[in-house]
Amino acid sequence: MPRAGAAEPVAGGPPAGPPGPDDDRRPTPRDEDTAGTPSGRPAHRDATASTPGEGPAPDRAPGHEPSGAASSGRPPGERPDRKDPRRTRVGPAVAPGSALGAAEPVLRARALRAAYGGFVALDGVDLDLPAGRVTAVVGPNGAGKSTLFHCLAGTVRPTRGTVRLAGRDITRLPAHARTRLGIARTFQQPAVFPTLTVAENVRVGAEQGRPGAGPGAVERTLRLLGLDGPVRAHPATGLPTGTLRRVELARALATGPRVLLLDEPAAGLDTGEVAALTRILAALAADGTALLVVEHDLDLVAGLADVVHVMTAGRVIASGPPGSVLDALGRTDRPEAPGQTDRPDTFGEGDRP
């Protein structure tokens, strides 16, 4: 199998040159920060810089196929009933960043602060990601959503605050080390190795993920995402966006994650593909994975999330079940379209591999 590092990403690396006021580009990464990443993106960046830059449950075997919708006898389009009917209040009764009615979170962030020069991207953000729950973060561009995402993934180091995985402080660990511990992520634009086949892309994930993944992890993941047919032998280059999304998600799942971070997973998908993605993510959550979704598609959020956090100006201003939170927003003040970003959050809102 060709080495992963030899391939360029389908979506391309960050363009040369510093980002401008309306540009979503990142600074060119240092060589030592990009080893082993599919696109040469930075594996870690410190939020003190003056310029913004870039599963299974804990006891489940890596690569285990979710038991959710596939084995529960539910109709294909019906999502698991994982919501607590008592969760109906939004505002002061719900602490911002908290997971309502949830058990001890797998991933916990406390008092996160990140600043780029004189701009404060995160201002004391708390967030809990419990096992078996889908947590969504919404808000206008420039609200700090992507900076929060990158602080959790390990590609940005907060200037203050902590990130803990199953009680362990991982605040200073880089992204590749977090992947080995069970945190996987996807990108707003699919990041895959174009010269590798679909199956080889997924195998890269299995090799870079949590130790102990069995030889069947790749095959199980390919089956789960519907990639076990002839497409498995096709190079990733030239595949449609919907298929690339599945390839990237399959590679992330092959790492054996306890926590799955999804950045705009529905971007570029048609209605049928979004519905299929929703069923897969709901099944993963039902099987114990902690999911974070940063998403502009409020319909997907309404149908999938257990709890929604609204961010503005680097703070979480409201938290609660999607019905209450989205109704409070009136669905009129919708987030900007994917890929559009203003200057303050230019580092991540239009994240490109």
Secondary structure as GFF3:
##gff-version 3
##sequence-region A 1 353
A	DSSP	three_ten_helix	4	6	.	.	.	ID=ss1
A	DSSP	three_ten_helix	31	33	.	.	.	ID=ss2
A	DSSP	alpha_helix	68	72	.	.	.	ID=ss3
A	DSSP	beta_strand	105	116	.	.	.	ID=ss4
A	DSSP	beta_strand	119	130	.	.	.	ID=ss5
A	DSSP	beta_strand	134	138	.	.	.	ID=ss6
A	DSSP	alpha_helix	145	153	.	.	.	ID=ss7
A	DSSP	beta_strand	160	165	.	.	.	ID=ss8
A	DSSP	beta_strand	168	169	.	.	.	ID=ss9
A	DSSP	alpha_helix	175	181	.	.	.	ID=ss10
A	DSSP	beta_strand	183	185	.	.	.	ID=ss11
A	DSSP	alpha_helix	198	208	.	.	.	ID=ss12
A	DSSP	alpha_helix	217	224	.	.	.	ID=ss13
A	DSSP	three_ten_helix	230	233	.	.	.	ID=ss14
A	DSSP	alpha_helix	241	254	.	.	.	ID=ss15
A	DSSP	beta_strand	259	263	.	.	.	ID=ss16
A	DSSP	alpha_helix	271	286	.	.	.	ID=ss17
A	DSSP	beta_strand	290	294	.	.	.	ID=ss18
A	DSSP	alpha_helix	298	304	.	.	.	ID=ss19
A	DSSP	beta_strand	307	312	.	.	.	ID=ss20
A	DSSP	beta_strand	315	320	.	.	.	ID=ss21
A	DSSP	alpha_helix	322	329	.	.	.	ID=ss22
A	DSSP	three_ten_helix	343	345	.	.	.	ID=ss23
###
